[in-house]
Amino acid sequence: MAKLLEPSRFEAARQFMKRRARPLERAVYEHEFESGSESEVLKELAEFQNPDGGFGCGLEPDLRCKESSALATTRALDILEGMPPSDEKLATARKALGYLIRTYREDRNGWDIIPPEAENAPRAVWWTYGVFADHWGNPNADIVAFFLDYRAHVPFGKLEELVCYALDYVQHRCDLTEMHEMFCFLRLIERLDEAQRGAVDETMRRFLDHCVVSDPQKREGYGAEPLQVADKPEARYYGKYAGSISRELDALIDGQREGGAWAPNWTWHQYEEEWPQAMQEWKGILTLQSLRTLRNYRRL
């Protein structure tokens, strides 16, 4: 019989989300699990949106700069993806995509993931300006996916060109080793037509092989795991990991910490005074993600 998250442990997670998560993650939790207000989610998300339309202000907990970034803006668009259609949601997305259109760099066929101002803010050691420059797909494949989502509402003249560029890049120039880039392409391929998906399927499977560690005994620290690729049975590559999903779900349940939350398995390696706040914010994000996955597999 499949292991379930016991009612008392679910209640502990619920209480963590209600009392200790950021207001944004709390609102998302209440919307998804308790029929909470969509407007409340959008109101809390707006706290992180700048006048230029982009998002910053620590929305991505590992980067505390106020200035807008592609990194934080794609995180915001990801949150919006889980919300039902509404005029308010569309208005927020229009502003965010407008920011991305204005910050597009012709010389890179894409976007900087973080701005130069990030260097002056508390952040994880890996968030330096120019990071991921050798891995075009992060964040660019992600951004292309969001423009495809809103193409009927926010025209972007570069879109078709960028879709072709992304397909060529992943098949011929990507080293298929960077897991964040992999996640960005996983989002993009869901927006492509069947012919385009078929053309890159073999490449994506190699990408997964290089980045996802299926054997728990071989995992060391921060890395991609099967449930991040197949967080629900309907996921495109669920079949690739079907044999290990039950074990992964058991481990996910066992990973709940005292206090009801799931916690990050990384640290910043700098800014030790600011890291505890970021860690607490990550607990809310990871607990929400864990509860979603367990719900999707009927483990609650």
WONORRA-V463457 format. One record per pair of residues at least 24 apart in sequence whose ideal C-beta (glycine too) atoms are under 10 Angstrom apart, sorted by the first residue. I is the first residue (numbers start at 1). GAP is how many residues later the second one is. D is the distance in Angstrom with one decimal. If there is no record, write none. Layout:
BEGIN
I | GAP | D
I | GAP | D
END
This chain:
BEGIN
2 | 244 | 6.6
2 | 247 | 7.5
2 | 248 | 8.1
2 | 251 | 9.8
2 | 295 | 8.3
2 | 296 | 8.0
2 | 297 | 6.6
3 | 243 | 8.6
3 | 244 | 10.0
3 | 246 | 7.3
3 | 247 | 4.9
3 | 248 | 9.7
3 | 249 | 9.6
3 | 250 | 5.7
3 | 251 | 8.4
3 | 296 | 7.2
4 | 245 | 9.6
4 | 249 | 7.6
4 | 290 | 8.3
4 | 294 | 8.4
4 | 295 | 5.5
4 | 296 | 6.9
5 | 244 | 9.5
5 | 247 | 8.8
5 | 248 | 5.3
5 | 251 | 7.4
5 | 285 | 8.8
5 | 286 | 8.1
5 | 289 | 5.5
5 | 290 | 9.4
5 | 294 | 6.0
5 | 295 | 5.4
6 | 247 | 8.7
6 | 250 | 9.9
6 | 294 | 9.7
7 | 293 | 8.9
8 | 252 | 9.6
9 | 244 | 7.8
9 | 247 | 6.0
9 | 251 | 7.1
9 | 291 | 9.7
10 | 246 | 9.5
10 | 250 | 8.6
10 | 281 | 7.8
10 | 284 | 8.5
10 | 285 | 9.9
10 | 290 | 5.9
11 | 249 | 7.8
12 | 244 | 7.6
12 | 245 | 9.6
12 | 246 | 8.7
12 | 247 | 7.0
12 | 248 | 3.1
12 | 249 | 8.4
12 | 275 | 9.9
13 | 243 | 6.8
13 | 244 | 10.0
13 | 246 | 9.2
13 | 247 | 4.4
13 | 248 | 6.9
13 | 249 | 8.2
13 | 274 | 5.6
13 | 275 | 9.1
13 | 277 | 7.7
13 | 278 | 6.0
13 | 281 | 9.3
13 | 287 | 9.5
14 | 246 | 7.5
14 | 273 | 9.4
14 | 277 | 8.4
15 | 244 | 8.8
15 | 245 | 6.0
15 | 246 | 9.8
16 | 240 | 9.6
16 | 241 | 9.3
16 | 243 | 6.1
16 | 244 | 4.0
16 | 245 | 4.7
16 | 246 | 9.3
16 | 267 | 7.2
16 | 268 | 7.6
16 | 271 | 5.9
16 | 272 | 9.9
17 | 243 | 8.2
17 | 244 | 8.4
17 | 266 | 9.5
17 | 267 | 6.6
17 | 270 | 6.1
17 | 271 | 6.7
17 | 274 | 7.9
19 | 241 | 9.5
20 | 239 | 7.8
20 | 240 | 8.6
20 | 241 | 7.4
20 | 260 | 7.0
20 | 261 | 10.0
20 | 263 | 7.4
20 | 264 | 7.2
20 | 267 | 9.3
21 | 240 | 8.3
21 | 259 | 8.4
21 | 260 | 8.0
21 | 262 | 7.3
21 | 263 | 3.1
21 | 264 | 8.2
21 | 266 | 7.0
21 | 267 | 7.4
22 | 25 | 9.6
22 | 26 | 10.0
22 | 36 | 9.4
22 | 37 | 9.5
22 | 39 | 8.6
22 | 255 | 9.9
22 | 258 | 8.3
22 | 259 | 5.4
22 | 260 | 9.9
22 | 261 | 9.6
22 | 262 | 5.3
22 | 263 | 8.2
23 | 24 | 7.8
23 | 261 | 9.5
24 | 24 | 7.5
24 | 35 | 7.9
24 | 52 | 9.7
24 | 55 | 7.7
24 | 257 | 9.0
24 | 260 | 8.2
24 | 261 | 9.2
24 | 264 | 9.9
25 | 54 | 9.4
25 | 256 | 7.8
25 | 257 | 9.8
25 | 258 | 9.1
25 | 259 | 3.8
25 | 260 | 5.9
25 | 261 | 9.6
25 | 262 | 7.9
25 | 263 | 5.4
25 | 264 | 9.7
26 | 258 | 7.3
26 | 262 | 9.1
27 | 52 | 9.8
28 | 51 | 6.6
28 | 54 | 7.2
28 | 55 | 8.9
28 | 256 | 9.1
28 | 257 | 9.3
28 | 260 | 6.2
28 | 264 | 9.7
29 | 255 | 8.1
29 | 258 | 8.2
29 | 259 | 5.5
29 | 262 | 7.5
29 | 263 | 9.4
31 | 51 | 8.1
31 | 52 | 7.6
31 | 53 | 9.5
32 | 50 | 7.1
32 | 51 | 9.9
32 | 256 | 7.9
32 | 259 | 8.4
32 | 260 | 7.1
32 | 263 | 8.4
33 | 255 | 9.0
33 | 258 | 7.0
33 | 259 | 8.9
33 | 262 | 7.7
33 | 267 | 9.2
38 | 44 | 9.7
38 | 45 | 5.5
38 | 46 | 6.2
38 | 47 | 9.9
38 | 48 | 6.6
38 | 50 | 8.0
38 | 51 | 7.6
39 | 44 | 9.8
39 | 47 | 8.4
39 | 49 | 6.8
39 | 50 | 9.7
41 | 38 | 7.2
41 | 39 | 8.8
41 | 41 | 8.4
41 | 42 | 6.2
41 | 47 | 10.0
41 | 48 | 9.1
42 | 37 | 9.2
42 | 38 | 8.1
42 | 41 | 7.1
42 | 44 | 8.0
42 | 46 | 5.3
42 | 47 | 6.4
42 | 49 | 9.1
42 | 50 | 6.2
43 | 45 | 9.1
44 | 35 | 9.5
45 | 30 | 9.8
45 | 31 | 6.1
45 | 34 | 5.9
45 | 35 | 7.4
45 | 38 | 9.0
45 | 44 | 9.5
45 | 47 | 6.8
45 | 51 | 9.9
46 | 30 | 9.6
46 | 42 | 9.3
46 | 46 | 7.0
46 | 49 | 9.7
48 | 24 | 6.9
48 | 25 | 9.5
48 | 27 | 8.8
48 | 28 | 6.7
48 | 31 | 9.6
49 | 24 | 8.8
49 | 27 | 7.1
49 | 43 | 7.0
49 | 46 | 6.8
49 | 47 | 7.3
49 | 50 | 9.0
50 | 45 | 9.3
50 | 49 | 8.0
51 | 44 | 9.3
51 | 48 | 9.8
52 | 43 | 8.5
52 | 44 | 9.8
52 | 46 | 8.5
52 | 47 | 5.3
52 | 50 | 7.5
52 | 51 | 8.5
53 | 39 | 9.0
53 | 40 | 9.7
53 | 41 | 8.0
53 | 42 | 3.6
53 | 43 | 5.7
53 | 44 | 7.8
53 | 45 | 4.8
53 | 46 | 3.7
53 | 47 | 8.3
53 | 48 | 9.3
53 | 49 | 7.9
53 | 50 | 9.7
54 | 41 | 8.2
54 | 42 | 6.5
54 | 43 | 9.7
54 | 44 | 8.8
54 | 45 | 3.6
54 | 46 | 7.4
54 | 48 | 8.8
54 | 49 | 7.4
54 | 61 | 9.2
55 | 24 | 9.5
55 | 37 | 9.5
55 | 40 | 9.4
55 | 41 | 6.6
55 | 44 | 8.2
56 | 58 | 9.4
56 | 59 | 8.4
56 | 61 | 9.0
56 | 62 | 9.2
56 | 65 | 9.2
58 | 63 | 8.6
58 | 64 | 8.9
58 | 65 | 9.8
58 | 216 | 9.7
58 | 219 | 8.7
58 | 220 | 8.0
58 | 223 | 7.8
59 | 222 | 9.5
60 | 54 | 8.9
60 | 63 | 9.2
60 | 64 | 9.6
60 | 67 | 8.6
60 | 218 | 9.4
60 | 221 | 9.5
60 | 225 | 9.7
61 | 62 | 9.8
61 | 63 | 9.0
61 | 203 | 8.8
61 | 207 | 9.9
61 | 213 | 9.9
61 | 214 | 9.6
61 | 216 | 8.0
61 | 217 | 4.2
61 | 218 | 8.0
61 | 219 | 8.6
61 | 220 | 4.1
61 | 221 | 5.3
61 | 222 | 9.6
61 | 223 | 9.0
61 | 224 | 7.2
62 | 60 | 9.4
62 | 61 | 6.2
62 | 62 | 4.1
62 | 63 | 9.5
62 | 64 | 8.1
62 | 65 | 6.2
62 | 202 | 9.1
62 | 204 | 8.6
62 | 206 | 7.0
62 | 213 | 9.2
62 | 216 | 6.1
62 | 217 | 9.8
62 | 219 | 9.3
62 | 220 | 7.9
63 | 50 | 9.6
63 | 51 | 6.3
63 | 52 | 9.9
63 | 55 | 6.0
63 | 58 | 6.8
63 | 59 | 8.5
63 | 60 | 4.8
63 | 61 | 7.3
63 | 63 | 9.9
63 | 64 | 5.0
63 | 215 | 9.0
64 | 54 | 8.9
64 | 57 | 4.8
64 | 58 | 4.3
64 | 59 | 6.1
64 | 60 | 9.7
64 | 63 | 9.5
64 | 207 | 8.2
64 | 210 | 6.4
64 | 213 | 8.6
64 | 214 | 7.3
65 | 49 | 7.7
65 | 50 | 7.3
65 | 51 | 9.9
65 | 52 | 5.5
65 | 53 | 4.9
65 | 54 | 8.7
65 | 55 | 7.1
65 | 56 | 3.5
65 | 57 | 8.3
65 | 58 | 7.2
65 | 62 | 8.9
66 | 51 | 8.1
66 | 55 | 7.6
67 | 47 | 8.7
67 | 48 | 5.1
67 | 49 | 8.8
67 | 50 | 4.4
67 | 51 | 7.3
67 | 53 | 9.2
67 | 54 | 8.1
68 | 28 | 9.0
68 | 31 | 6.0
68 | 32 | 9.5
68 | 35 | 8.0
68 | 46 | 9.8
68 | 47 | 7.2
68 | 49 | 9.5
69 | 30 | 9.7
69 | 34 | 9.2
69 | 42 | 9.1
69 | 43 | 7.9
69 | 44 | 6.9
69 | 45 | 4.7
69 | 46 | 5.6
69 | 48 | 8.8
69 | 49 | 6.9
69 | 58 | 9.4
69 | 70 | 9.0
70 | 29 | 8.9
70 | 30 | 6.8
70 | 33 | 7.3
70 | 34 | 9.9
70 | 40 | 8.6
70 | 41 | 4.4
70 | 42 | 6.5
70 | 43 | 5.2
70 | 44 | 7.3
70 | 45 | 8.7
70 | 68 | 9.5
70 | 69 | 4.8
70 | 70 | 8.4
70 | 72 | 8.4
70 | 73 | 6.5
71 | 40 | 9.5
71 | 41 | 9.3
71 | 42 | 5.1
71 | 43 | 5.4
71 | 44 | 9.4
71 | 47 | 8.7
71 | 56 | 8.1
71 | 60 | 9.6
71 | 61 | 9.4
71 | 67 | 9.1
71 | 68 | 6.3
71 | 71 | 9.6
71 | 109 | 10.0
72 | 24 | 9.6
72 | 41 | 9.8
72 | 42 | 8.6
73 | 24 | 8.6
73 | 26 | 6.3
73 | 27 | 6.3
73 | 30 | 9.0
73 | 38 | 9.0
73 | 66 | 8.6
73 | 69 | 9.8
73 | 70 | 8.2
73 | 73 | 8.8
74 | 26 | 8.7
74 | 37 | 9.3
74 | 39 | 8.8
74 | 64 | 9.5
74 | 65 | 5.3
74 | 66 | 9.8
74 | 68 | 4.9
74 | 69 | 6.2
74 | 71 | 9.0
74 | 72 | 6.8
74 | 110 | 8.4
74 | 113 | 9.1
75 | 64 | 9.7
75 | 67 | 9.6
75 | 210 | 9.4
76 | 70 | 9.8
77 | 65 | 8.3
77 | 66 | 8.4
77 | 68 | 8.9
77 | 69 | 4.7
77 | 70 | 9.7
77 | 72 | 8.0
77 | 73 | 8.8
78 | 64 | 8.3
78 | 67 | 9.8
78 | 68 | 8.4
78 | 109 | 8.4
80 | 66 | 8.8
80 | 69 | 9.1
80 | 70 | 9.6
81 | 64 | 9.5
81 | 65 | 8.1
81 | 68 | 7.3
81 | 106 | 9.1
82 | 210 | 9.1
90 | 60 | 7.9
90 | 63 | 6.1
90 | 64 | 9.0
93 | 53 | 8.0
93 | 56 | 8.2
93 | 57 | 5.7
93 | 60 | 7.6
93 | 61 | 7.3
94 | 56 | 7.7
94 | 59 | 6.6
94 | 60 | 5.7
95 | 59 | 9.8
96 | 50 | 8.2
96 | 54 | 9.3
96 | 58 | 9.2
97 | 46 | 8.8
97 | 49 | 6.9
97 | 50 | 6.6
97 | 52 | 9.3
97 | 53 | 6.0
97 | 54 | 10.0
97 | 56 | 8.5
97 | 57 | 4.5
97 | 58 | 9.9
97 | 59 | 7.4
98 | 56 | 7.3
98 | 58 | 9.9
100 | 39 | 9.6
100 | 43 | 6.0
100 | 46 | 8.0
100 | 47 | 7.7
100 | 54 | 9.2
100 | 56 | 8.3
101 | 46 | 8.7
101 | 53 | 7.8
101 | 54 | 9.3
101 | 55 | 5.9
101 | 56 | 8.9
101 | 57 | 8.5
104 | 36 | 9.8
104 | 39 | 9.0
104 | 52 | 8.4
104 | 53 | 10.0
104 | 54 | 6.7
104 | 58 | 9.2
106 | 52 | 8.9
108 | 25 | 8.0
108 | 28 | 7.7
108 | 32 | 8.2
109 | 27 | 7.3
109 | 31 | 7.4
109 | 49 | 8.4
109 | 52 | 8.3
109 | 53 | 6.9
109 | 56 | 5.5
109 | 57 | 9.2
109 | 60 | 8.6
110 | 26 | 6.2
110 | 27 | 9.0
110 | 28 | 9.8
110 | 29 | 7.9
110 | 30 | 3.7
110 | 31 | 9.0
110 | 33 | 7.2
110 | 34 | 8.5
110 | 48 | 9.4
110 | 52 | 7.4
110 | 55 | 8.3
110 | 56 | 9.2
110 | 59 | 9.8
111 | 25 | 9.9
111 | 28 | 6.4
111 | 29 | 6.2
111 | 31 | 9.7
111 | 32 | 6.1
112 | 27 | 9.0
113 | 25 | 6.6
113 | 26 | 5.0
113 | 27 | 8.7
113 | 29 | 9.7
113 | 30 | 9.7
113 | 67 | 9.3
114 | 25 | 9.4
121 | 150 | 9.1
121 | 153 | 9.2
122 | 146 | 8.1
122 | 148 | 8.3
122 | 149 | 4.3
122 | 150 | 9.9
122 | 151 | 8.1
122 | 152 | 4.0
122 | 153 | 8.1
122 | 155 | 9.0
122 | 156 | 8.0
123 | 145 | 7.2
123 | 147 | 7.9
123 | 148 | 6.9
123 | 151 | 8.6
123 | 152 | 10.0
123 | 155 | 8.9
124 | 142 | 7.8
124 | 143 | 8.2
124 | 144 | 4.4
124 | 145 | 7.3
124 | 146 | 7.6
124 | 147 | 8.2
124 | 151 | 8.4
124 | 154 | 8.0
125 | 142 | 9.1
125 | 143 | 6.0
125 | 144 | 4.3
125 | 145 | 5.1
125 | 146 | 8.8
126 | 140 | 9.4
126 | 142 | 8.9
126 | 143 | 8.7
127 | 141 | 9.0
132 | 46 | 7.4
132 | 48 | 7.3
132 | 49 | 7.5
132 | 52 | 9.9
134 | 40 | 9.9
134 | 41 | 8.2
134 | 44 | 8.4
134 | 47 | 9.7
135 | 34 | 9.9
135 | 39 | 7.5
135 | 40 | 7.9
135 | 42 | 8.6
135 | 43 | 4.5
135 | 44 | 10.0
135 | 45 | 7.6
135 | 46 | 4.5
135 | 47 | 9.6
135 | 49 | 9.0
136 | 29 | 8.3
136 | 30 | 8.2
136 | 33 | 5.6
136 | 34 | 9.0
136 | 37 | 7.8
136 | 38 | 7.5
136 | 45 | 7.8
136 | 48 | 9.5
137 | 29 | 7.1
137 | 32 | 6.8
137 | 33 | 6.6
137 | 36 | 10.0
137 | 37 | 6.4
137 | 39 | 9.9
137 | 41 | 7.8
137 | 43 | 8.4
137 | 44 | 4.0
137 | 45 | 7.9
137 | 46 | 9.1
137 | 47 | 4.8
137 | 48 | 5.4
137 | 51 | 8.0
137 | 70 | 9.6
138 | 40 | 6.6
138 | 41 | 9.2
138 | 42 | 4.6
138 | 43 | 4.3
138 | 44 | 8.7
138 | 45 | 8.0
138 | 46 | 5.1
138 | 47 | 9.0
139 | 41 | 8.4
139 | 42 | 9.0
139 | 45 | 6.2
140 | 25 | 8.4
140 | 26 | 7.0
140 | 29 | 8.6
140 | 41 | 9.2
140 | 44 | 7.3
140 | 45 | 9.8
140 | 48 | 9.1
141 | 24 | 9.8
141 | 25 | 5.3
141 | 26 | 9.8
141 | 28 | 8.3
141 | 29 | 7.5
141 | 33 | 9.5
141 | 40 | 7.2
141 | 41 | 9.4
141 | 42 | 9.0
141 | 43 | 4.0
141 | 44 | 4.8
141 | 45 | 8.7
141 | 46 | 7.1
141 | 47 | 4.4
141 | 48 | 8.7
142 | 38 | 9.1
142 | 39 | 9.3
142 | 41 | 7.9
142 | 42 | 4.0
142 | 43 | 8.5
142 | 44 | 9.5
142 | 45 | 5.6
142 | 46 | 7.1
143 | 41 | 8.4
143 | 44 | 9.8
143 | 45 | 9.2
144 | 40 | 8.8
144 | 41 | 9.8
144 | 43 | 9.1
144 | 44 | 5.8
144 | 47 | 8.1
144 | 48 | 9.9
145 | 39 | 7.7
145 | 40 | 8.9
145 | 41 | 9.3
145 | 42 | 4.5
145 | 43 | 4.4
145 | 44 | 8.6
145 | 45 | 7.3
145 | 46 | 5.0
145 | 47 | 9.0
146 | 41 | 8.3
146 | 42 | 9.4
146 | 45 | 8.8
147 | 44 | 9.1
148 | 39 | 9.8
148 | 40 | 7.8
148 | 42 | 9.4
148 | 43 | 4.2
148 | 44 | 8.1
149 | 38 | 9.7
149 | 41 | 9.9
149 | 42 | 6.8
151 | 40 | 9.4
162 | 26 | 9.9
163 | 25 | 8.2
163 | 28 | 8.7
163 | 29 | 7.5
163 | 33 | 7.8
164 | 32 | 9.6
166 | 26 | 9.2
166 | 30 | 9.7
166 | 34 | 9.1
167 | 25 | 8.0
167 | 29 | 6.4
167 | 32 | 6.8
167 | 33 | 6.2
167 | 36 | 9.4
170 | 29 | 9.8
170 | 30 | 5.9
170 | 33 | 5.8
170 | 34 | 7.7
170 | 37 | 7.6
171 | 28 | 7.4
171 | 29 | 6.1
171 | 31 | 9.1
171 | 32 | 5.3
171 | 33 | 9.8
172 | 31 | 9.2
174 | 29 | 8.0
174 | 32 | 9.9
174 | 33 | 7.6
175 | 32 | 9.6
175 | 35 | 8.4
176 | 27 | 7.2
176 | 28 | 8.9
176 | 29 | 9.9
176 | 30 | 5.6
176 | 31 | 4.5
176 | 32 | 9.0
176 | 33 | 8.4
176 | 34 | 5.1
176 | 35 | 7.7
177 | 30 | 8.4
177 | 33 | 5.1
177 | 34 | 6.8
178 | 29 | 9.2
178 | 32 | 9.0
178 | 33 | 7.4
178 | 46 | 9.9
179 | 28 | 9.1
179 | 29 | 9.7
179 | 31 | 8.7
179 | 32 | 4.2
179 | 33 | 7.7
179 | 34 | 9.7
179 | 43 | 8.9
179 | 44 | 6.7
179 | 45 | 4.2
179 | 46 | 9.7
179 | 49 | 8.5
179 | 50 | 9.9
180 | 31 | 9.1
180 | 44 | 8.9
181 | 26 | 8.2
181 | 30 | 8.5
182 | 25 | 5.0
182 | 26 | 6.9
182 | 28 | 8.0
182 | 29 | 4.7
182 | 30 | 8.0
182 | 42 | 6.8
182 | 46 | 9.5
182 | 47 | 8.4
183 | 24 | 10.0
183 | 28 | 8.7
183 | 41 | 7.7
183 | 45 | 7.2
183 | 46 | 8.3
186 | 42 | 9.2
186 | 43 | 6.8
186 | 49 | 8.9
186 | 50 | 7.6
186 | 51 | 7.9
189 | 47 | 7.3
189 | 48 | 9.9
190 | 45 | 9.5
190 | 46 | 6.9
197 | 39 | 8.2
201 | 35 | 9.0
201 | 36 | 9.5
204 | 32 | 8.6
204 | 33 | 7.7
204 | 36 | 10.0
205 | 32 | 7.6
205 | 35 | 7.1
208 | 29 | 6.3
208 | 32 | 6.5
208 | 33 | 8.8
209 | 31 | 9.0
212 | 25 | 9.0
212 | 28 | 8.5
212 | 29 | 7.7
214 | 26 | 8.8
214 | 27 | 6.6
214 | 29 | 8.9
214 | 30 | 5.7
214 | 33 | 9.9
214 | 34 | 8.9
215 | 29 | 8.5
216 | 28 | 8.7
216 | 31 | 7.6
216 | 32 | 8.1
216 | 35 | 6.6
219 | 46 | 9.6
221 | 44 | 6.4
221 | 45 | 7.0
222 | 42 | 8.4
222 | 43 | 6.0
222 | 44 | 4.7
222 | 45 | 9.8
223 | 42 | 9.2
225 | 26 | 8.9
225 | 27 | 9.1
227 | 24 | 8.9
227 | 25 | 6.4
227 | 62 | 9.2
227 | 63 | 9.0
227 | 66 | 5.7
227 | 67 | 9.7
227 | 69 | 9.6
227 | 70 | 8.8
228 | 61 | 8.8
228 | 65 | 9.0
230 | 63 | 9.2
230 | 66 | 9.5
230 | 67 | 9.5
231 | 58 | 7.8
231 | 59 | 9.8
231 | 61 | 7.0
231 | 62 | 4.8
231 | 63 | 9.9
231 | 65 | 6.2
231 | 66 | 8.7
232 | 60 | 8.4
232 | 61 | 7.4
232 | 63 | 9.1
232 | 64 | 3.8
232 | 65 | 7.2
233 | 63 | 7.1
233 | 64 | 6.8
233 | 65 | 9.3
234 | 62 | 8.4
235 | 61 | 9.0
245 | 52 | 7.3
246 | 51 | 8.7
246 | 53 | 9.5
248 | 45 | 9.1
248 | 49 | 9.5
249 | 44 | 7.6
249 | 45 | 6.9
249 | 47 | 9.8
249 | 48 | 5.6
249 | 49 | 9.8
249 | 50 | 5.4
250 | 49 | 8.8
252 | 37 | 9.7
252 | 38 | 5.9
252 | 39 | 10.0
252 | 41 | 6.6
252 | 42 | 6.7
252 | 45 | 9.2
252 | 47 | 8.0
253 | 37 | 8.6
253 | 41 | 7.0
253 | 46 | 6.8
253 | 47 | 9.8
255 | 31 | 9.3
255 | 35 | 7.6
256 | 31 | 8.2
256 | 34 | 7.4
256 | 35 | 9.8
256 | 38 | 9.8
257 | 26 | 8.1
257 | 29 | 9.9
257 | 30 | 9.2
259 | 24 | 8.4
259 | 28 | 9.8
260 | 27 | 7.3
261 | 25 | 7.3
261 | 26 | 4.7
261 | 27 | 9.9
261 | 29 | 8.8
262 | 24 | 4.3
262 | 25 | 5.0
262 | 26 | 9.1
262 | 27 | 7.7
262 | 28 | 4.6
262 | 29 | 8.8
263 | 24 | 8.6
END
